[in-house]
């Protein structure tokens, strides 16, 4: 039997999202420090890895192969991520003296170069 928590019908948020927001709120109110912060960081890394694994494990082989057939979309995303955004970041160097400060340009360039 699949039992889900009862949420009001007018609430357009999934229960998982509410739990995630609650966790962030709790962490903001009660931050970890010292050895507990190290343990919490390690646990967070492990949980994120587990979530990615479980999401990939439930993906059927057929769905994965169907996704690979969209090679034009994948090339477009890769081109935008690794070519267009870095070139935009480098082109923004021309805005440094007037529009952007050197520190702001450094942060903008970092955002353009980091794929995620």
C-alpha positions in Angstrom: 0.0 0.0 0.0 1.4 3.4 -1.0 0.5 5.9 1.7 1.3 9.5 1.0 1.1 12.3 3.6 -2.2 14.2 3.3 -1.5 17.7 1.9 -4.1 20.2 1.1 -5.3 20.1 -2.5 -4.6 23.8 -3.0 -0.9 23.3 -2.1 0.9 22.7 -5.4 4.1 21.5 -3.8 5.2 17.9 -3.6 5.8 16.4 -0.1 9.5 15.8 -1.0 10.0 19.5 -1.7 8.4 20.4 1.6 10.7 18.0 3.4 13.7 19.5 1.7 12.6 23.0 2.6 12.1 21.9 6.2 15.6 20.4 6.3 17.1 23.6 5.0 15.1 25.6 7.5 16.2 23.4 10.4 19.9 23.6 9.3 19.6 27.4 9.2 18.1 27.5 12.7 20.5 24.8 14.2 23.8 24.9 12.2 26.3 22.2 12.9 29.8 23.1 14.1 33.0 21.4 14.8 33.1 17.6 14.5 29.3 17.6 13.9 29.8 19.8 10.8 32.4 17.4 9.4 30.0 14.4 10.0 27.1 16.3 8.6 29.1 17.2 5.5 30.1 13.6 4.9 26.6 12.4 5.5 25.3 15.0 3.0 27.8 13.9 0.4 26.8 10.3 0.9 23.0 11.0 0.7 23.4 13.0 -2.5 25.4 10.2 -4.1 22.7 7.7 -3.0 20.0 9.9 -4.5 21.8 10.0 -7.8 22.3 6.3 -7.7 18.7 5.5 -6.9 17.4 7.8 -9.6 19.7 6.1 -12.2 18.8 2.7 -10.9 15.1 3.2 -11.5 15.8 4.4 -15.1 15.0 1.5 -17.5 17.4 0.5 -20.2 14.8 1.4 -22.8 14.5 5.0 -21.4 18.2 5.4 -21.4 18.5 4.3 -25.0 15.6 6.5 -26.0 17.4 9.5 -24.4 20.6 8.7 -26.4 18.7 9.1 -29.6 18.3 12.8 -29.0 21.9 13.5 -30.0 21.2 16.9 -31.5 19.8 18.1 -28.2 22.8 16.7 -26.3 25.2 18.4 -28.8 23.3 21.7 -28.4 23.5 21.6 -24.6 27.1 20.6 -24.7 27.9 23.4 -27.1 26.1 26.0 -25.1 27.8 24.8 -21.8 31.3 24.4 -23.0 31.6 26.9 -25.9 28.9 29.6 -25.8 29.0 30.4 -22.1 32.8 30.5 -21.8 33.0 32.7 -24.9 30.4 35.1 -23.5 32.5 35.2 -20.3 35.6 36.1 -22.2 33.8 38.7 -24.3 32.5 40.4 -21.2 36.2 41.4 -20.5 35.4 44.4 -22.7 32.9 45.7 -20.2 35.4 45.7 -17.3 36.4 49.4 -17.0 33.0 50.9 -17.5 30.2 48.4 -16.6 31.9 45.7 -14.6 34.4 46.0 -11.8 37.4 43.6 -12.1 36.1 41.6 -9.1 32.6 41.3 -10.6 34.1 40.3 -13.9 36.1 37.5 -12.1 32.9 36.2 -10.6 31.0 36.4 -13.9 33.8 34.6 -15.7 33.8 31.9 -13.0 30.1 31.4 -13.5 30.5 31.1 -17.3 33.3 28.6 -17.0 31.8 26.3 -14.4 29.6 23.7 -16.2 27.0 23.2 -13.5 
